Amino acid sequence: MQLSDDYSSPLSRFAQICSSNFIPLRLGWLGPLVLSSRHLELIPGELPGVYLLQHFSASSSFPAFYVGQSRDLRRRLAEHGRSRAGGVGFFRSLRTTYFSAAHVLPLQLDNVERSLIRLLAPPANDRMPQPETPILPILPPFGLFQQEP
């Protein structure tokens, strides 16, 4: 398992995907927020969707170390918040964990998750599945932005 502060740059994979016939999919992302019960309350119960688990890096960005999906985002993210097992647990033990989550219709969950894994290649996901339909999910912000007053 290769570790770097930014894990791997999705920029080259993004360029490859943009040059192919992928369909863009705009997702309404929440986050990145600290993985805590206070922030999980912002997600409605039983909301299906996809999520990224992330760390803040020295380059002021939030690289994803894991991509997942659930038919109940709040419940699943709370499980991650309590668990220290496996690859996700290893990455969670390194530093504060953040999450980004987006609502996705249940029929699209598998395809959107697979597309995100292919795009981001997060180190805690142990498989690189092929999406059924080639889509390009629009990602949440991965960096800090200074807001104008």
Residue frames relative to the residue before (quaternion, step in Angstrom):
aa qw qx qy qz dx dy dz
M 1.0000 0.0000 0.0000 0.0000 0.00 0.00 0.00
Q 0.2430 -0.7879 0.5541 0.1148 3.57 -0.52 1.18
L 0.1174 -0.7972 0.5906 0.0437 3.56 -0.86 0.99
S 0.1247 0.7307 -0.6676 0.0698 3.50 -1.06 0.84
D 0.6773 -0.5098 0.3276 0.4173 3.55 -1.17 0.33
D 0.7670 0.3010 -0.1764 0.5386 3.59 1.06 -0.67
Y 0.4512 -0.7039 0.4135 0.3606 3.59 1.38 0.20
S 0.6841 -0.3819 0.2646 0.5622 3.60 0.36 -1.10
S 0.4718 -0.6809 0.4794 0.2898 3.54 -1.03 0.71
P 0.3020 -0.7650 0.5375 0.1861 3.59 -0.64 1.07
L 0.4301 0.7410 -0.4445 0.2614 3.60 1.26 -0.16
S 0.6854 0.4686 -0.3090 0.4640 3.61 0.84 -0.86
R 0.6419 0.4956 -0.3299 0.4832 3.61 1.02 -0.75
F 0.6119 0.5492 -0.3403 0.4562 3.59 1.05 -0.77
A 0.6550 0.5075 -0.3123 0.4647 3.60 0.93 -0.88
Q 0.6449 0.5117 -0.3220 0.4676 3.59 0.98 -0.82
I 0.6670 0.5035 -0.3008 0.4595 3.56 0.94 -0.90
C 0.6530 0.5251 -0.3185 0.4432 3.58 0.95 -0.86
S 0.6856 0.4723 -0.2900 0.4721 3.57 1.08 -0.61
S 0.6443 0.4818 -0.3363 0.4895 3.60 1.26 -0.04
N 0.6571 -0.5435 0.3746 0.3640 3.55 -1.29 -0.18
F 0.2408 0.7848 -0.5341 0.2024 3.58 0.88 0.87
I 0.3744 -0.7069 0.5620 0.2102 3.54 -1.16 0.73
P 0.3739 -0.7316 0.5104 0.2538 3.67 -0.69 0.97
L 0.0994 -0.7765 0.6210 0.0388 3.56 -1.09 0.79
R 0.2354 -0.7809 0.5660 0.1203 3.58 -0.52 1.18
L 0.0996 -0.7874 0.6082 0.0139 3.54 -0.79 1.11
G 0.3766 -0.7115 0.5449 0.2345 3.58 -1.08 0.69
W 0.1303 -0.8479 0.5125 0.0368 3.56 0.10 1.33
L 0.1791 -0.6987 0.6809 0.1272 3.51 -1.28 0.67
G 0.7193 0.4195 -0.3023 0.4639 3.59 -0.72 0.98
P 0.5057 0.0097 -0.8135 -0.2869 1.45 -2.47 -0.18
L 0.0707 -0.7677 0.6369 -0.0033 3.53 -1.10 0.94
V 0.5897 -0.5528 0.4377 0.3938 3.58 -1.19 0.49
L 0.4412 -0.6753 0.5243 0.2730 3.58 -0.98 0.89
S 0.3182 0.7183 -0.5408 0.3006 3.56 -0.04 1.37
S 0.6376 -0.5402 0.3765 0.3998 3.57 -1.19 0.48
R 0.6060 0.5643 -0.3563 0.4328 3.60 1.06 -0.69
H 0.7197 0.4201 -0.2524 0.4917 3.59 0.91 -0.87
L 0.6104 0.5520 -0.3616 0.4381 3.61 1.08 -0.57
E 0.5756 0.5906 -0.3738 0.4245 3.60 1.17 -0.49
L 0.5730 0.5939 -0.3779 0.4197 3.62 1.21 -0.31
I 0.6540 0.4846 -0.3013 0.4967 3.59 1.27 -0.37
P 0.4370 -0.6887 0.5019 0.2878 3.63 -0.72 0.96
G 0.5566 -0.6135 0.4502 0.3334 3.59 -1.11 0.72
E 0.8521 0.1543 -0.1508 0.4769 3.53 -1.20 0.73
L 0.3890 0.6987 -0.4976 0.3361 3.57 1.11 0.70
P 0.3017 -0.7592 0.5425 0.1956 3.63 -0.65 1.04
G 0.2827 0.7747 -0.5389 0.1718 3.56 -1.11 0.60
V 0.4882 -0.6122 0.5309 0.3241 3.49 -1.41 -0.24
Y 0.0950 -0.7997 0.5914 0.0409 3.55 -1.21 0.48
L 0.2527 -0.7159 0.6303 0.1623 3.50 -1.34 0.46
L 0.1961 -0.7126 0.6543 0.1603 3.56 -1.11 0.72
Q 0.0532 -0.8386 0.5368 -0.0757 3.53 -0.74 1.13
H 0.2347 -0.7085 0.6398 0.1833 3.52 -1.41 0.28
F 0.4361 -0.6271 0.5608 0.3195 3.54 -1.25 0.41
S 0.1920 -0.8085 0.5493 0.0879 3.58 -0.80 0.98
A 0.6900 -0.4845 0.3579 0.4014 3.52 -1.34 0.27
S 0.6716 0.4846 -0.3013 0.4726 3.60 1.16 -0.46
S 0.5126 -0.6756 0.3901 0.3586 3.59 1.27 0.44
S 0.5609 0.5573 -0.4181 0.4472 3.54 0.96 0.88
F 0.3642 -0.7158 0.5583 0.2081 3.56 -1.33 0.20
P 0.0578 -0.8227 0.5644 0.0344 3.64 0.32 1.14
A 0.4368 -0.6914 0.5160 0.2549 3.56 -1.06 0.79
F 0.1679 -0.7766 0.5967 0.1128 3.58 -0.94 0.87
Y 0.7901 0.0990 -0.0814 0.5994 3.60 1.27 -0.14
V 0.1400 -0.7450 0.6473 0.0803 3.55 -1.17 0.76
G 0.0651 0.8022 -0.5905 0.0591 3.57 -0.94 0.89
Q 0.2339 -0.7365 0.6138 0.1619 3.51 -1.39 0.02
S 0.0350 0.7905 -0.6113 0.0153 3.54 -1.23 0.42
R 0.4592 -0.6390 0.5358 0.3063 3.53 -1.26 0.42
D 0.7432 0.1856 -0.1486 0.6254 3.59 1.35 -0.10
L 0.2684 -0.8207 0.4855 0.1369 3.57 0.11 1.34
R 0.6644 0.5163 -0.3244 0.4322 3.60 0.81 -0.95
R 0.6630 0.5061 -0.3027 0.4612 3.60 0.89 -0.94
R 0.6966 0.4850 -0.2843 0.4457 3.59 0.82 -1.01
L 0.6648 0.4868 -0.3125 0.4726 3.59 0.93 -0.81
A 0.6079 0.5329 -0.3509 0.4726 3.61 1.09 -0.65
E 0.6143 0.5327 -0.3464 0.4679 3.61 1.05 -0.72
H 0.6463 0.5017 -0.3213 0.4769 3.59 0.95 -0.82
G 0.6404 0.5476 -0.3196 0.4334 3.58 1.04 -0.76
R 0.7151 0.4315 -0.2450 0.4923 3.58 1.14 -0.61
S 0.6958 0.5060 -0.2715 0.4314 3.60 1.09 -0.68
R 0.1341 -0.7677 0.6219 0.0773 3.54 -1.17 0.70
A 0.4880 0.6940 -0.4049 0.3411 3.59 1.28 0.25
G 0.8308 0.2873 -0.1916 0.4364 3.55 -1.32 0.43
G 0.7911 -0.3227 0.2444 0.4585 3.53 -1.36 -0.29
V 0.6376 0.5117 -0.3323 0.4703 3.57 0.99 -0.78
G 0.6439 0.5287 -0.3159 0.4539 3.58 0.97 -0.83
F 0.6151 0.5433 -0.3401 0.4592 3.56 1.05 -0.77
F 0.6999 0.4564 -0.2742 0.4761 3.60 0.80 -0.98
R 0.6287 0.5301 -0.3415 0.4551 3.60 1.03 -0.72
S 0.6582 0.5268 -0.3164 0.4349 3.59 1.06 -0.68
L 0.5741 0.6287 -0.3736 0.3683 3.61 1.18 -0.40
R 0.7694 -0.1969 0.1674 0.5842 3.59 0.95 -0.88
T 0.7576 -0.3688 0.2590 0.4722 3.57 -1.29 0.01
T 0.2808 -0.7636 0.5648 0.1379 3.55 -0.95 0.97
Y 0.1578 -0.7501 0.6386 0.0685 3.51 -1.08 0.91
F 0.1500 -0.7723 0.6040 0.1273 3.57 -1.26 0.29
S 0.1159 -0.7027 0.6916 0.1200 3.48 -1.41 0.41
A 0.0335 -0.8099 0.5853 -0.0197 3.59 -0.94 0.87
A 0.0639 -0.7875 0.6128 0.0144 3.54 -1.17 0.67
H 0.4791 -0.6521 0.5133 0.2860 3.54 -1.06 0.82
V 0.0322 0.7619 -0.6448 0.0520 3.55 -1.02 0.93
L 0.5172 -0.6323 0.4760 0.3257 3.57 -0.99 0.80
P 0.6216 -0.5943 0.3537 0.3679 3.62 -0.95 0.82
L 0.6622 0.5154 -0.3212 0.4389 3.61 0.97 -0.75
Q 0.7070 0.4524 -0.2547 0.4803 3.60 1.20 -0.45
L 0.4210 0.7589 -0.4406 0.2297 3.61 1.23 -0.32
D 0.6945 0.4818 -0.2937 0.4465 3.59 0.71 -1.06
N 0.6985 0.4888 -0.2827 0.4397 3.57 0.80 -0.98
V 0.6608 0.4898 -0.3117 0.4756 3.60 0.95 -0.85
E 0.6432 0.5123 -0.3300 0.4637 3.61 0.92 -0.84
R 0.6591 0.5070 -0.3111 0.4602 3.60 0.86 -0.91
S 0.6556 0.5136 -0.3133 0.4564 3.57 0.95 -0.85
L 0.6519 0.5049 -0.3132 0.4711 3.60 0.98 -0.81
I 0.6413 0.5130 -0.3268 0.4678 3.60 0.97 -0.81
R 0.6590 0.4992 -0.3130 0.4675 3.61 0.93 -0.83
L 0.6812 0.4956 -0.2878 0.4556 3.58 0.98 -0.83
L 0.7999 0.3461 -0.1567 0.4646 3.59 0.78 -1.03
A 0.1576 -0.8190 0.5284 0.1589 3.61 1.20 -0.55
P 0.0735 0.8319 -0.5473 0.0555 3.63 0.73 0.98
P 0.5298 -0.6973 0.3863 0.2897 3.60 -0.84 0.97
A 0.6756 0.4855 -0.3175 0.4549 3.66 1.08 -0.43
N 0.5702 0.5178 -0.4052 0.4925 3.62 1.24 -0.06
D 0.2687 -0.8169 0.4946 0.1259 3.57 -0.59 1.13
R 0.7272 0.3329 -0.2420 0.5493 3.60 1.22 0.16
M 0.2361 -0.7462 0.6075 0.1358 3.54 -1.24 0.53
P 0.0733 -0.8534 0.5154 0.0264 3.61 0.36 1.25
Q 0.4305 -0.6695 0.5450 0.2634 3.52 -1.26 0.53
P 0.4092 -0.7080 0.5081 0.2706 3.64 -0.76 0.96
E 0.5398 -0.6197 0.4620 0.3335 3.58 -1.14 0.66
T 0.7668 0.1334 -0.0524 0.6257 3.54 0.99 -0.93
P 0.4069 -0.7315 0.4789 0.2646 3.62 -0.69 0.96
I 0.0944 0.7828 -0.6051 0.1106 3.57 -0.48 1.27
L 0.2603 -0.7311 0.6087 0.1651 3.54 -1.28 0.43
P 0.2132 -0.7906 0.5588 0.1314 3.62 -0.15 1.23
I 0.4075 -0.6745 0.5565 0.2632 3.56 -0.98 0.86
L 0.3470 -0.7929 0.4751 0.1585 3.56 -0.62 1.19
P 0.5364 -0.5832 0.4809 0.3753 3.58 -1.27 0.36
P 0.6428 -0.4877 0.3782 0.4539 3.61 -1.20 0.15
F 0.2130 -0.7906 0.5645 0.1047 3.57 -0.93 0.91
G 0.7331 0.3656 -0.2310 0.5249 3.59 1.23 0.08
L 0.5406 -0.5861 0.4852 0.3590 3.50 -1.34 0.09
F 0.1277 -0.7922 0.5950 0.0456 3.52 -0.93 0.91
Q 0.3510 -0.7187 0.5566 0.2247 3.56 -0.95 0.81
Q 0.3073 -0.7650 0.5408 0.1671 3.55 -0.71 1.10
E 0.4589 -0.6591 0.5245 0.2827 3.52 -1.09 0.76
P 0.4841 -0.6729 0.4618 0.3157 3.66 -0.97 0.76
